[in-house]
Amino acid sequence: MTKKEWLIAAILTFITVCAWVIFDIIHKQSQVEISPEVEQLIEPINAEFNLKGLEKIR
């Protein structure tokens, strides 16, 4: 490879790395964080069925 070809390869590599970093920063900023109140609301429901509660209704 000539010096000119090495220079073109280096420039293209530099542009690729810069674009990668910029897109990664944009992606990280666009991610939504869930507030603690919402996290508490979306907790899984207890899978145990409360039979005593049903017997009180009868």
Phi and psi restraints in degrees (range 20) as a CNS / XPLOR table:
assign (resid 1 and name C) (resid 2 and name N)
       (resid 2 and name CA) (resid 2 and name C) 1.0 -84.8 20.0 2
assign (resid 2 and name N) (resid 2 and name CA)
       (resid 2 and name C) (resid 3 and name N) 1.0 171.1 20.0 2
assign (resid 2 and name C) (resid 3 and name N)
       (resid 3 and name CA) (resid 3 and name C) 1.0 -62.7 20.0 2
assign (resid 3 and name N) (resid 3 and name CA)
       (resid 3 and name C) (resid 4 and name N) 1.0 -35.6 20.0 2
assign (resid 3 and name C) (resid 4 and name N)
       (resid 4 and name CA) (resid 4 and name C) 1.0 -65.6 20.0 2
assign (resid 4 and name N) (resid 4 and name CA)
       (resid 4 and name C) (resid 5 and name N) 1.0 -41.4 20.0 2
assign (resid 4 and name C) (resid 5 and name N)
       (resid 5 and name CA) (resid 5 and name C) 1.0 -65.4 20.0 2
assign (resid 5 and name N) (resid 5 and name CA)
       (resid 5 and name C) (resid 6 and name N) 1.0 -39.9 20.0 2
assign (resid 5 and name C) (resid 6 and name N)
       (resid 6 and name CA) (resid 6 and name C) 1.0 -63.6 20.0 2
assign (resid 6 and name N) (resid 6 and name CA)
       (resid 6 and name C) (resid 7 and name N) 1.0 -40.0 20.0 2
assign (resid 6 and name C) (resid 7 and name N)
       (resid 7 and name CA) (resid 7 and name C) 1.0 -64.7 20.0 2
assign (resid 7 and name N) (resid 7 and name CA)
       (resid 7 and name C) (resid 8 and name N) 1.0 -43.1 20.0 2
assign (resid 7 and name C) (resid 8 and name N)
       (resid 8 and name CA) (resid 8 and name C) 1.0 -63.5 20.0 2
assign (resid 8 and name N) (resid 8 and name CA)
       (resid 8 and name C) (resid 9 and name N) 1.0 -43.2 20.0 2
assign (resid 8 and name C) (resid 9 and name N)
       (resid 9 and name CA) (resid 9 and name C) 1.0 -63.3 20.0 2
assign (resid 9 and name N) (resid 9 and name CA)
       (resid 9 and name C) (resid 10 and name N) 1.0 -39.9 20.0 2
assign (resid 9 and name C) (resid 10 and name N)
       (resid 10 and name CA) (resid 10 and name C) 1.0 -67.2 20.0 2
assign (resid 10 and name N) (resid 10 and name CA)
       (resid 10 and name C) (resid 11 and name N) 1.0 -41.1 20.0 2
assign (resid 10 and name C) (resid 11 and name N)
       (resid 11 and name CA) (resid 11 and name C) 1.0 -65.3 20.0 2
assign (resid 11 and name N) (resid 11 and name CA)
       (resid 11 and name C) (resid 12 and name N) 1.0 -44.9 20.0 2
assign (resid 11 and name C) (resid 12 and name N)
       (resid 12 and name CA) (resid 12 and name C) 1.0 -63.6 20.0 2
assign (resid 12 and name N) (resid 12 and name CA)
       (resid 12 and name C) (resid 13 and name N) 1.0 -38.8 20.0 2
assign (resid 12 and name C) (resid 13 and name N)
       (resid 13 and name CA) (resid 13 and name C) 1.0 -64.9 20.0 2
assign (resid 13 and name N) (resid 13 and name CA)
       (resid 13 and name C) (resid 14 and name N) 1.0 -42.3 20.0 2
assign (resid 13 and name C) (resid 14 and name N)
       (resid 14 and name CA) (resid 14 and name C) 1.0 -63.3 20.0 2
assign (resid 14 and name N) (resid 14 and name CA)
       (resid 14 and name C) (resid 15 and name N) 1.0 -43.6 20.0 2
assign (resid 14 and name C) (resid 15 and name N)
       (resid 15 and name CA) (resid 15 and name C) 1.0 -63.8 20.0 2
assign (resid 15 and name N) (resid 15 and name CA)
       (resid 15 and name C) (resid 16 and name N) 1.0 -41.0 20.0 2
assign (resid 15 and name C) (resid 16 and name N)
       (resid 16 and name CA) (resid 16 and name C) 1.0 -62.8 20.0 2
assign (resid 16 and name N) (resid 16 and name CA)
       (resid 16 and name C) (resid 17 and name N) 1.0 -45.1 20.0 2
assign (resid 16 and name C) (resid 17 and name N)
       (resid 17 and name CA) (resid 17 and name C) 1.0 -65.3 20.0 2
assign (resid 17 and name N) (resid 17 and name CA)
       (resid 17 and name C) (resid 18 and name N) 1.0 -41.9 20.0 2
assign (resid 17 and name C) (resid 18 and name N)
       (resid 18 and name CA) (resid 18 and name C) 1.0 -62.5 20.0 2
assign (resid 18 and name N) (resid 18 and name CA)
       (resid 18 and name C) (resid 19 and name N) 1.0 -43.5 20.0 2
assign (resid 18 and name C) (resid 19 and name N)
       (resid 19 and name CA) (resid 19 and name C) 1.0 -63.4 20.0 2
assign (resid 19 and name N) (resid 19 and name CA)
       (resid 19 and name C) (resid 20 and name N) 1.0 -40.4 20.0 2
assign (resid 19 and name C) (resid 20 and name N)
       (resid 20 and name CA) (resid 20 and name C) 1.0 -60.7 20.0 2
assign (resid 20 and name N) (resid 20 and name CA)
       (resid 20 and name C) (resid 21 and name N) 1.0 -46.5 20.0 2
assign (resid 20 and name C) (resid 21 and name N)
       (resid 21 and name CA) (resid 21 and name C) 1.0 -64.7 20.0 2
assign (resid 21 and name N) (resid 21 and name CA)
       (resid 21 and name C) (resid 22 and name N) 1.0 -43.7 20.0 2
assign (resid 21 and name C) (resid 22 and name N)
       (resid 22 and name CA) (resid 22 and name C) 1.0 -64.0 20.0 2
assign (resid 22 and name N) (resid 22 and name CA)
       (resid 22 and name C) (resid 23 and name N) 1.0 -45.6 20.0 2
assign (resid 22 and name C) (resid 23 and name N)
       (resid 23 and name CA) (resid 23 and name C) 1.0 -65.9 20.0 2
assign (resid 23 and name N) (resid 23 and name CA)
       (resid 23 and name C) (resid 24 and name N) 1.0 -33.8 20.0 2
assign (resid 23 and name C) (resid 24 and name N)
       (resid 24 and name CA) (resid 24 and name C) 1.0 -66.9 20.0 2
assign (resid 24 and name N) (resid 24 and name CA)
       (resid 24 and name C) (resid 25 and name N) 1.0 -40.6 20.0 2
assign (resid 24 and name C) (resid 25 and name N)
       (resid 25 and name CA) (resid 25 and name C) 1.0 -64.3 20.0 2
assign (resid 25 and name N) (resid 25 and name CA)
       (resid 25 and name C) (resid 26 and name N) 1.0 -43.6 20.0 2
assign (resid 25 and name C) (resid 26 and name N)
       (resid 26 and name CA) (resid 26 and name C) 1.0 -62.5 20.0 2
assign (resid 26 and name N) (resid 26 and name CA)
       (resid 26 and name C) (resid 27 and name N) 1.0 -41.3 20.0 2
assign (resid 26 and name C) (resid 27 and name N)
       (resid 27 and name CA) (resid 27 and name C) 1.0 -64.3 20.0 2
assign (resid 27 and name N) (resid 27 and name CA)
       (resid 27 and name C) (resid 28 and name N) 1.0 -42.4 20.0 2
assign (resid 27 and name C) (resid 28 and name N)
       (resid 28 and name CA) (resid 28 and name C) 1.0 -65.5 20.0 2
assign (resid 28 and name N) (resid 28 and name CA)
       (resid 28 and name C) (resid 29 and name N) 1.0 -36.6 20.0 2
assign (resid 28 and name C) (resid 29 and name N)
       (resid 29 and name CA) (resid 29 and name C) 1.0 -71.8 20.0 2
assign (resid 29 and name N) (resid 29 and name CA)
       (resid 29 and name C) (resid 30 and name N) 1.0 -27.6 20.0 2
assign (resid 29 and name C) (resid 30 and name N)
       (resid 30 and name CA) (resid 30 and name C) 1.0 -85.6 20.0 2
assign (resid 30 and name N) (resid 30 and name CA)
       (resid 30 and name C) (resid 31 and name N) 1.0 -6.9 20.0 2
assign (resid 30 and name C) (resid 31 and name N)
       (resid 31 and name CA) (resid 31 and name C) 1.0 -73.0 20.0 2
assign (resid 31 and name N) (resid 31 and name CA)
       (resid 31 and name C) (resid 32 and name N) 1.0 137.7 20.0 2
assign (resid 31 and name C) (resid 32 and name N)
       (resid 32 and name CA) (resid 32 and name C) 1.0 -92.7 20.0 2
assign (resid 32 and name N) (resid 32 and name CA)
       (resid 32 and name C) (resid 33 and name N) 1.0 133.9 20.0 2
assign (resid 32 and name C) (resid 33 and name N)
       (resid 33 and name CA) (resid 33 and name C) 1.0 -97.1 20.0 2
assign (resid 33 and name N) (resid 33 and name CA)
       (resid 33 and name C) (resid 34 and name N) 1.0 140.8 20.0 2
assign (resid 33 and name C) (resid 34 and name N)
       (resid 34 and name CA) (resid 34 and name C) 1.0 -91.5 20.0 2
assign (resid 34 and name N) (resid 34 and name CA)
       (resid 34 and name C) (resid 35 and name N) 1.0 130.2 20.0 2
assign (resid 34 and name C) (resid 35 and name N)
       (resid 35 and name CA) (resid 35 and name C) 1.0 -72.3 20.0 2
assign (resid 35 and name N) (resid 35 and name CA)
       (resid 35 and name C) (resid 36 and name N) 1.0 156.6 20.0 2
assign (resid 35 and name C) (resid 36 and name N)
       (resid 36 and name CA) (resid 36 and name C) 1.0 -59.8 20.0 2
assign (resid 36 and name N) (resid 36 and name CA)
       (resid 36 and name C) (resid 37 and name N) 1.0 -32.7 20.0 2
assign (resid 36 and name C) (resid 37 and name N)
       (resid 37 and name CA) (resid 37 and name C) 1.0 -64.9 20.0 2
assign (resid 37 and name N) (resid 37 and name CA)
       (resid 37 and name C) (resid 38 and name N) 1.0 -41.9 20.0 2
assign (resid 37 and name C) (resid 38 and name N)
       (resid 38 and name CA) (resid 38 and name C) 1.0 -69.9 20.0 2
assign (resid 38 and name N) (resid 38 and name CA)
       (resid 38 and name C) (resid 39 and name N) 1.0 -39.0 20.0 2
assign (resid 38 and name C) (resid 39 and name N)
       (resid 39 and name CA) (resid 39 and name C) 1.0 -58.9 20.0 2
assign (resid 39 and name N) (resid 39 and name CA)
       (resid 39 and name C) (resid 40 and name N) 1.0 -39.4 20.0 2
assign (resid 39 and name C) (resid 40 and name N)
       (resid 40 and name CA) (resid 40 and name C) 1.0 -66.7 20.0 2
assign (resid 40 and name N) (resid 40 and name CA)
       (resid 40 and name C) (resid 41 and name N) 1.0 -36.7 20.0 2
assign (resid 40 and name C) (resid 41 and name N)
       (resid 41 and name CA) (resid 41 and name C) 1.0 -71.0 20.0 2
assign (resid 41 and name N) (resid 41 and name CA)
       (resid 41 and name C) (resid 42 and name N) 1.0 -27.5 20.0 2
assign (resid 41 and name C) (resid 42 and name N)
       (resid 42 and name CA) (resid 42 and name C) 1.0 -99.6 20.0 2
assign (resid 42 and name N) (resid 42 and name CA)
       (resid 42 and name C) (resid 43 and name N) 1.0 16.3 20.0 2
assign (resid 42 and name C) (resid 43 and name N)
       (resid 43 and name CA) (resid 43 and name C) 1.0 -64.5 20.0 2
assign (resid 43 and name N) (resid 43 and name CA)
       (resid 43 and name C) (resid 44 and name N) 1.0 148.7 20.0 2
assign (resid 43 and name C) (resid 44 and name N)
       (resid 44 and name CA) (resid 44 and name C) 1.0 -65.9 20.0 2
assign (resid 44 and name N) (resid 44 and name CA)
       (resid 44 and name C) (resid 45 and name N) 1.0 150.4 20.0 2
assign (resid 44 and name C) (resid 45 and name N)
       (resid 45 and name CA) (resid 45 and name C) 1.0 -80.6 20.0 2
assign (resid 45 and name N) (resid 45 and name CA)
       (resid 45 and name C) (resid 46 and name N) 1.0 144.9 20.0 2
assign (resid 45 and name C) (resid 46 and name N)
       (resid 46 and name CA) (resid 46 and name C) 1.0 -64.0 20.0 2
assign (resid 46 and name N) (resid 46 and name CA)
       (resid 46 and name C) (resid 47 and name N) 1.0 129.7 20.0 2
assign (resid 46 and name C) (resid 47 and name N)
       (resid 47 and name CA) (resid 47 and name C) 1.0 -82.1 20.0 2
assign (resid 47 and name N) (resid 47 and name CA)
       (resid 47 and name C) (resid 48 and name N) 1.0 -9.4 20.0 2
assign (resid 47 and name C) (resid 48 and name N)
       (resid 48 and name CA) (resid 48 and name C) 1.0 -77.6 20.0 2
assign (resid 48 and name N) (resid 48 and name CA)
       (resid 48 and name C) (resid 49 and name N) 1.0 136.1 20.0 2
assign (resid 48 and name C) (resid 49 and name N)
       (resid 49 and name CA) (resid 49 and name C) 1.0 -92.0 20.0 2
assign (resid 49 and name N) (resid 49 and name CA)
       (resid 49 and name C) (resid 50 and name N) 1.0 127.8 20.0 2
assign (resid 49 and name C) (resid 50 and name N)
       (resid 50 and name CA) (resid 50 and name C) 1.0 -87.4 20.0 2
assign (resid 50 and name N) (resid 50 and name CA)
       (resid 50 and name C) (resid 51 and name N) 1.0 96.6 20.0 2
assign (resid 50 and name C) (resid 51 and name N)
       (resid 51 and name CA) (resid 51 and name C) 1.0 -73.9 20.0 2
assign (resid 51 and name N) (resid 51 and name CA)
       (resid 51 and name C) (resid 52 and name N) 1.0 -31.1 20.0 2
assign (resid 51 and name C) (resid 52 and name N)
       (resid 52 and name CA) (resid 52 and name C) 1.0 -64.4 20.0 2
assign (resid 52 and name N) (resid 52 and name CA)
       (resid 52 and name C) (resid 53 and name N) 1.0 -35.7 20.0 2
assign (resid 52 and name C) (resid 53 and name N)
       (resid 53 and name CA) (resid 53 and name C) 1.0 -66.1 20.0 2
assign (resid 53 and name N) (resid 53 and name CA)
       (resid 53 and name C) (resid 54 and name N) 1.0 -36.1 20.0 2
assign (resid 53 and name C) (resid 54 and name N)
       (resid 54 and name CA) (resid 54 and name C) 1.0 -70.5 20.0 2
assign (resid 54 and name N) (resid 54 and name CA)
       (resid 54 and name C) (resid 55 and name N) 1.0 -35.7 20.0 2
assign (resid 54 and name C) (resid 55 and name N)
       (resid 55 and name CA) (resid 55 and name C) 1.0 -67.6 20.0 2
assign (resid 55 and name N) (resid 55 and name CA)
       (resid 55 and name C) (resid 56 and name N) 1.0 -31.7 20.0 2
assign (resid 55 and name C) (resid 56 and name N)
       (resid 56 and name CA) (resid 56 and name C) 1.0 -69.0 20.0 2
assign (resid 56 and name N) (resid 56 and name CA)
       (resid 56 and name C) (resid 57 and name N) 1.0 -30.0 20.0 2
assign (resid 56 and name C) (resid 57 and name N)
       (resid 57 and name CA) (resid 57 and name C) 1.0 -69.7 20.0 2
assign (resid 57 and name N) (resid 57 and name CA)
       (resid 57 and name C) (resid 58 and name N) 1.0 -34.7 20.0 2
